Amino acid sequence: MFQILMLKNPIKKRGLSMIQRLCYLSSMTFWFFPIPRLIFMLAPLTYIFFDIKIFVSNLDEAIAYTATYIVINLMLQNYLFGTVRWPWISELYEYLQGVFLAKAIVSVIANPRSPSFNVTAKGLTLDNDHLSELAWPFFAIWGALFAGGMMATWRYFFEPGVSNLMVVVGAWNTFNMLIAGAALGSVAERKQPDRHPRLMIARKGVFHVDGLKIPVAIDNVSAGGCALRPLEDSPSLGWKIGETEGRLWVEPMGEVIKDETIPITLKHVTSQKGQPLYGFEFPELKAPEYYVLADLMYADSDALPRFLKSRRVHKNVFAGTWQFIFWGAAEPFRAFSYLRKKAHEDAPASEAAKAPEIPHVETTILRKLITLAASKDSPAPAKPVEPGAKVA
């Protein structure tokens, strides 16, 4: 957006109405937020270390005006967006973005005609706790703020002539430290063994194993596996991790998948609300089995809205503030423990998951899909696809 602002300034473009120019400018100038955000983070240090008075106020005025504004603003944000954004998270989000977006703004100003775009790696596994490679600027800023807090305390108690303005600026610096501390928790990445994100679903099926047919509920699924709960009380099943394998039939929700099944292998066993929850993984699948997996993941159109609704939990201002203070105070300890252990150097680097080979196109289910679509959308019967014919 900043490149467009410099190279195709909407103010100078012909054919745009005034409203259109304002809308384009609004979208483009929004990305200047890293500059005031970083000024807000670092401004207290100018007074603490160099006695440059950017903010002039006594303690009573700060409470009467600044603190009142912050509290009212926080209450209004929580009232409007409390189910999707907890208190203070917007400040954390903008700070995390601003550190690197400020660098991007400078690079665009230096060379606006040389854009670059980095694709985020997908399908990664994090086998060990480690620090992100982007962590060092956040350690540097937190260290500067911590040093500022120590200096402000020393100057207030031991330096003659220091006024209550140091208390106000010190409180401002402490608030910045909490944001920077929570940011250290964001770049101190915990291990994440799951390669694929899981989707909570509510499906039923039958697990065919050792000649038995066991009715099961399917609680969640991903591209790599699913979690099952037996629906009937039964004695010890005797399933062994890595050895128990069978095939899963899923109660169909559409008209394409009927009797097809998908192979699964037991990977781990956990407990949920006092009941065993069995985690299965999908081995290498054949072409028709991908259709069963697609039906399991995407046939229930309400699964994703239910998942999003479960995450939209409102947290009031007091609980959200306490949570943020806890993160700001505790997360630096975790981040520095990762730094001390040099987890990002000693632990094996996370490798991108090997992309599965594109399966050979199976025409049996494709013919079923084509016939089903033709019977619904066209009065004339569809011409069947000949076996062995190439399908685009």
C-alpha positions as CSV (number, residue, x, y, z in Angstrom):
1,M,0.0,0.0,0.0
2,F,2.9,2.4,0.7
3,Q,4.4,1.6,-2.7
4,I,1.1,2.5,-4.3
5,L,0.9,5.7,-2.3
6,M,4.4,6.7,-3.6
7,L,4.0,5.5,-7.2
8,K,0.3,6.0,-7.9
9,N,-0.7,8.7,-5.5
10,P,-4.6,8.8,-5.5
11,I,-4.6,12.5,-4.9
12,K,-3.1,13.1,-8.4
13,K,-5.0,10.3,-10.2
14,R,-7.5,11.5,-12.7
15,G,-11.0,10.1,-12.8
16,L,-11.4,9.6,-9.0
17,S,-14.0,11.3,-7.0
18,M,-13.1,13.0,-3.7
19,I,-14.7,10.1,-1.7
20,Q,-12.6,7.6,-3.7
21,R,-9.4,9.5,-3.0
22,L,-10.2,9.7,0.7
23,C,-10.9,5.9,0.8
24,Y,-7.6,5.1,-0.9
25,L,-5.7,7.4,1.3
26,S,-7.3,5.9,4.4
27,S,-6.1,2.4,3.4
28,M,-2.6,3.6,2.5
29,T,-1.9,5.9,5.4
30,F,-3.0,3.3,7.9
31,W,0.3,1.5,7.4
32,F,2.2,4.4,9.0
33,F,1.1,3.2,12.4
34,P,4.5,1.6,13.2
35,I,6.1,5.1,13.4
36,P,3.9,6.5,16.2
37,R,3.8,3.1,17.9
38,L,7.6,2.9,18.2
39,I,7.7,6.6,19.3
40,F,5.2,5.7,22.0
41,M,7.4,2.8,23.1
42,L,10.8,4.6,23.2
43,A,9.7,8.2,24.1
44,P,10.0,7.6,27.9
45,L,13.6,6.7,27.5
46,T,14.4,10.2,26.2
47,Y,13.4,11.7,29.5
48,I,14.8,9.0,31.7
49,F,18.3,9.0,30.1
50,F,18.5,12.5,28.6
51,D,16.0,14.6,30.5
52,I,14.2,15.6,27.3
53,K,10.6,16.5,28.3
54,I,8.2,15.2,25.6
55,F,5.4,14.6,28.1
56,V,5.0,17.3,30.7
57,S,2.5,16.5,33.5
58,N,2.3,16.0,37.2
59,L,0.8,12.9,38.8
60,D,-2.6,14.4,39.4
61,E,-3.0,15.6,35.8
62,A,-1.9,12.2,34.4
63,I,-4.6,10.5,36.5
64,A,-7.3,13.0,35.7
65,Y,-6.7,13.1,31.9
66,T,-4.5,10.4,30.5
67,A,-5.5,7.5,32.8
68,T,-9.2,8.5,32.4
69,Y,-9.0,8.5,28.6
70,I,-7.2,5.1,28.6
71,V,-9.7,3.5,30.8
72,I,-12.7,4.8,28.9
73,N,-11.1,3.8,25.6
74,L,-10.4,0.3,26.9
75,M,-14.0,-0.1,28.1
76,L,-15.4,1.0,24.8
77,Q,-13.1,-1.4,22.8
78,N,-14.0,-4.2,25.1
79,Y,-17.7,-3.5,24.7
80,L,-17.6,-3.5,20.9
81,F,-14.9,-6.1,20.2
82,G,-14.7,-8.1,23.5
83,T,-15.5,-11.5,21.9
84,V,-12.8,-11.3,19.2
85,R,-10.1,-9.2,20.8
86,W,-9.2,-9.3,24.5
87,P,-8.1,-6.2,26.4
88,W,-4.6,-4.8,25.4
89,I,-4.1,-7.4,22.6
90,S,-4.4,-4.6,20.0
91,E,-1.4,-2.8,21.5
92,L,0.6,-6.1,21.5
93,Y,-0.4,-6.8,17.9
94,E,0.6,-3.4,16.6
95,Y,3.9,-3.4,18.5
96,L,4.9,-6.8,17.1
97,Q,4.0,-5.7,13.6
98,G,5.5,-2.2,14.0
99,V,9.0,-3.4,14.8
100,F,9.4,-4.9,11.3
101,L,7.0,-2.8,9.4
102,A,9.0,0.3,10.3
103,K,12.0,-1.3,8.5
104,A,9.8,-2.1,5.5
105,I,8.6,1.5,5.3
106,V,12.2,2.7,5.2
107,S,13.1,0.1,2.5
108,V,10.1,1.2,0.4
109,I,11.1,4.9,0.7
110,A,14.7,4.0,-0.3
111,N,13.6,1.9,-3.3
112,P,9.8,2.0,-4.0
113,R,10.1,0.2,-7.3
114,S,11.6,-3.0,-5.9
115,P,8.9,-4.9,-4.1
116,S,9.4,-8.3,-2.5
117,F,7.1,-10.8,-1.0
118,N,7.9,-13.6,1.4
119,V,5.7,-16.7,1.6
120,T,5.1,-18.1,5.0
121,A,6.2,-21.7,5.3
122,K,3.3,-24.1,5.8
123,G,3.2,-27.6,7.3
124,L,6.0,-27.1,9.8
125,T,6.6,-29.1,13.0
126,L,8.2,-27.6,16.0
127,D,9.8,-30.5,17.8
128,N,11.5,-28.4,20.5
129,D,10.9,-25.2,22.4
130,H,12.9,-22.5,20.7
131,L,13.3,-18.8,19.9
132,S,12.0,-17.4,16.7
133,E,14.7,-16.1,14.3
134,L,12.8,-12.7,14.6
135,A,13.3,-12.5,18.3
136,W,16.5,-10.3,18.7
137,P,14.9,-6.9,18.1
138,F,12.3,-7.6,20.8
139,F,15.0,-8.7,23.3
140,A,16.9,-5.4,22.5
141,I,13.8,-3.2,23.0
142,W,12.8,-5.0,26.2
143,G,16.4,-4.7,27.5
144,A,16.4,-0.9,26.8
145,L,13.0,-0.5,28.6
146,F,14.2,-2.6,31.6
147,A,17.4,-0.4,31.8
148,G,15.1,2.7,31.6
149,G,13.0,1.4,34.5
150,M,16.1,0.8,36.6
151,M,17.4,4.3,35.8
152,A,14.1,5.9,36.5
153,T,13.9,4.3,39.9
154,W,17.4,5.3,40.8
155,R,17.0,8.9,39.7
156,Y,13.7,9.3,41.6
157,F,15.1,8.1,44.9
158,F,18.7,9.3,44.8
159,E,18.9,12.3,42.4
160,P,18.1,15.7,43.8
161,G,15.5,17.8,42.0
162,V,13.7,15.0,40.2
163,S,10.0,15.8,40.2
164,N,6.9,13.6,40.1
165,L,7.1,13.7,36.4
166,M,9.6,10.8,36.7
167,V,6.8,8.8,38.4
168,V,4.5,9.4,35.4
169,V,7.2,8.6,32.9
170,G,8.3,5.6,34.9
171,A,4.7,4.2,34.9
172,W,4.5,4.8,31.2
173,N,7.8,2.9,30.7
174,T,6.5,0.1,32.9
175,F,3.4,-0.2,30.7
176,N,5.7,-0.4,27.7
177,M,7.7,-3.1,29.4
178,L,4.6,-5.2,29.9
179,I,3.8,-5.0,26.2
180,A,7.4,-5.8,25.3
181,G,7.4,-8.7,27.8
182,A,4.3,-10.2,26.3
183,A,5.9,-9.9,22.9
184,L,8.9,-12.0,24.1
185,G,6.3,-14.7,24.8
186,S,5.1,-14.4,21.2
187,V,8.6,-15.1,19.8
188,A,9.5,-17.8,22.3
189,E,7.8,-20.6,20.5
190,R,6.7,-23.8,22.3
191,K,7.0,-27.1,20.6
192,Q,4.1,-28.0,18.3
193,P,4.1,-31.6,17.3
194,D,1.0,-31.3,15.1
195,R,2.0,-30.6,11.6
196,H,-1.6,-29.9,10.5
197,P,-4.2,-27.7,12.2
198,R,-7.1,-29.6,13.6
199,L,-10.8,-28.8,13.1
200,M,-13.4,-29.7,15.7
201,I,-16.2,-31.7,14.1
202,A,-19.2,-33.7,15.3
203,R,-19.4,-36.8,13.1
204,K,-20.1,-40.5,13.7
205,G,-18.7,-43.6,12.1
206,V,-17.6,-47.2,12.6
207,F,-14.1,-48.4,13.2
208,H,-13.4,-51.7,11.6
209,V,-10.6,-53.4,13.6
210,D,-9.7,-57.1,14.3
211,G,-13.0,-58.3,12.8
212,L,-15.0,-55.9,15.1
213,K,-17.2,-53.0,14.2
214,I,-17.0,-50.4,16.9
215,P,-19.3,-47.3,16.7
216,V,-17.3,-44.2,17.3
217,A,-17.7,-40.4,17.5
218,I,-15.1,-38.3,15.6
219,D,-14.2,-35.2,17.6
220,N,-11.6,-33.6,15.5
221,V,-9.8,-34.1,12.2
222,S,-6.9,-32.7,10.2
223,A,-5.1,-33.6,7.0
224,G,-2.9,-36.0,9.1
225,G,-5.3,-37.7,11.4
226,C,-8.4,-37.7,13.6
227,A,-9.5,-38.4,17.2
228,L,-12.1,-41.1,18.0
229,R,-14.2,-41.9,21.1
230,P,-16.0,-45.3,21.4
231,L,-19.8,-44.7,21.7
232,E,-20.5,-47.9,23.6
233,D,-19.1,-49.0,27.0
234,S,-16.7,-51.8,26.4
235,P,-14.0,-53.6,28.3
236,S,-10.4,-52.8,27.7
237,L,-9.9,-52.7,24.0
238,G,-6.3,-53.7,24.1
239,W,-5.3,-51.3,21.4
240,K,-1.6,-50.7,21.1
241,I,0.0,-47.5,19.9
242,G,1.7,-47.9,16.5
243,E,0.2,-51.4,16.1
244,T,-3.6,-51.1,16.1
245,E,-4.8,-50.3,12.7
246,G,-8.0,-50.6,10.8
247,R,-10.4,-48.8,8.6
248,L,-12.8,-46.0,9.4
249,W,-16.3,-45.7,7.9
250,V,-17.8,-42.2,8.2
251,E,-21.5,-41.7,8.3
252,P,-22.0,-39.8,5.0
253,M,-23.4,-36.3,4.8
254,G,-23.6,-36.1,1.0
255,E,-24.3,-38.3,-2.0
256,V,-20.7,-39.0,-3.2
257,I,-19.2,-41.0,-0.4
258,K,-21.3,-44.0,0.7
259,D,-19.5,-47.2,1.7
260,E,-15.9,-46.1,1.2
261,T,-13.5,-46.2,4.2
262,I,-10.2,-44.7,5.1
263,P,-7.2,-46.4,6.8
264,I,-6.1,-45.2,10.3
265,T,-3.4,-46.2,12.7
266,L,-3.4,-45.5,16.5
267,K,-0.8,-42.9,17.4
268,H,-1.6,-41.8,21.0
269,V,-4.2,-42.0,23.7
270,T,-5.4,-39.1,25.9
271,S,-8.3,-38.5,28.3
272,Q,-11.1,-36.0,27.9
273,K,-13.7,-35.6,30.6
274,G,-12.8,-38.9,32.1
275,Q,-13.2,-40.8,28.8
276,P,-10.4,-42.1,26.6
277,L,-9.7,-40.2,23.4
278,Y,-7.8,-42.1,20.8
279,G,-5.7,-40.2,18.3
280,F,-5.3,-41.9,14.9
281,E,-3.1,-40.9,12.0
282,F,-3.7,-41.5,8.3
283,P,-1.0,-43.5,6.6
284,E,-0.3,-43.0,2.9
285,L,-3.6,-42.8,1.2
286,K,-4.7,-44.0,-2.2
287,A,-6.6,-41.7,-4.6
288,P,-10.2,-42.7,-3.7
289,E,-9.4,-42.4,0.0
290,Y,-8.7,-38.7,-0.4
291,Y,-12.4,-38.2,-1.2
292,V,-13.4,-39.8,2.1
293,L,-10.9,-37.5,3.9
294,A,-12.4,-34.5,2.1
295,D,-15.9,-35.5,3.1
296,L,-14.8,-36.0,6.7
297,M,-13.2,-32.5,6.8
298,Y,-15.5,-30.4,4.7
299,A,-18.9,-32.0,4.4
300,D,-20.2,-30.4,7.6
301,S,-20.4,-26.7,6.7
302,D,-21.2,-25.7,10.3
303,A,-17.9,-27.1,11.6
304,L,-15.8,-24.0,11.0
305,P,-18.5,-21.6,12.3
306,R,-18.8,-23.7,15.5
307,F,-15.0,-23.7,15.9
308,L,-14.9,-19.9,15.6
309,K,-17.8,-19.4,17.9
310,S,-16.0,-21.6,20.6
311,R,-13.0,-19.2,20.4
312,R,-15.0,-16.0,20.8
313,V,-15.1,-15.9,24.5
314,H,-15.6,-12.5,26.1
315,K,-13.1,-11.5,28.8
316,N,-13.9,-8.5,30.9
317,V,-11.6,-5.6,31.4
318,F,-10.3,-6.7,34.8
319,A,-9.7,-10.3,33.8
320,G,-8.1,-9.3,30.5
321,T,-5.9,-6.7,32.2
322,W,-4.7,-9.2,34.8
323,Q,-4.0,-11.8,32.1
324,F,-2.0,-9.2,30.1
325,I,0.0,-8.2,33.2
326,F,0.8,-11.8,33.9
327,W,2.0,-12.4,30.4
328,G,4.1,-9.2,30.5
329,A,5.7,-10.3,33.8
330,A,6.1,-14.0,33.2
331,E,6.9,-14.4,29.5
332,P,10.3,-12.7,29.6
333,F,11.5,-15.5,32.1
334,R,10.4,-18.1,29.6
335,A,12.0,-16.3,26.7
336,F,15.3,-15.8,28.5
337,S,15.3,-19.5,29.6
338,Y,15.1,-20.4,25.9
339,L,17.9,-17.9,25.2
340,R,20.1,-19.3,27.9
341,K,19.7,-22.9,26.7
342,K,20.3,-21.7,23.1
343,A,17.4,-23.9,22.0
344,H,17.3,-22.2,18.6
345,E,20.9,-23.3,18.0
346,D,21.1,-26.7,19.8
347,A,17.7,-28.1,18.8
348,P,17.4,-29.6,15.3
349,A,15.9,-27.1,12.9
350,S,12.3,-27.7,12.1
351,E,12.0,-29.1,8.6
352,A,9.1,-28.4,6.3
353,A,6.9,-31.4,5.9
354,K,7.6,-33.3,2.8
355,A,4.8,-32.5,0.4
356,P,2.9,-35.6,-0.5
357,E,3.0,-36.7,-4.1
358,I,-0.1,-35.8,-6.1
359,P,-2.1,-39.0,-6.3
360,H,-3.1,-40.6,-9.5
361,V,-6.5,-39.4,-10.5
362,E,-9.1,-42.1,-9.8
363,T,-11.8,-41.9,-12.3
364,T,-14.4,-44.0,-10.5
365,I,-15.4,-41.3,-8.0
366,L,-14.9,-38.6,-10.7
367,R,-17.5,-40.4,-12.9
368,K,-19.8,-40.5,-9.9
369,L,-19.3,-36.7,-9.3
370,I,-19.9,-35.9,-13.0
371,T,-23.0,-38.0,-13.2
372,L,-24.4,-36.6,-9.9
373,A,-23.8,-33.0,-11.1
374,A,-25.3,-33.6,-14.5
375,S,-28.4,-35.2,-13.0
376,K,-29.0,-32.0,-10.9
377,D,-28.0,-29.3,-13.2
378,S,-28.9,-30.6,-16.6
379,P,-32.0,-32.3,-17.9
380,A,-29.9,-34.4,-20.4
381,P,-27.9,-37.3,-19.0
382,A,-24.2,-36.7,-18.8
383,K,-21.9,-38.7,-21.0
384,P,-19.9,-41.1,-18.8
385,V,-16.2,-40.9,-18.7
386,E,-14.5,-43.8,-20.3
387,P,-12.2,-45.9,-18.1
388,G,-8.6,-44.9,-18.6
389,A,-9.6,-41.6,-20.2
390,K,-7.6,-38.5,-19.2
391,V,-9.5,-36.1,-17.0
392,A,-8.5,-32.4,-16.9
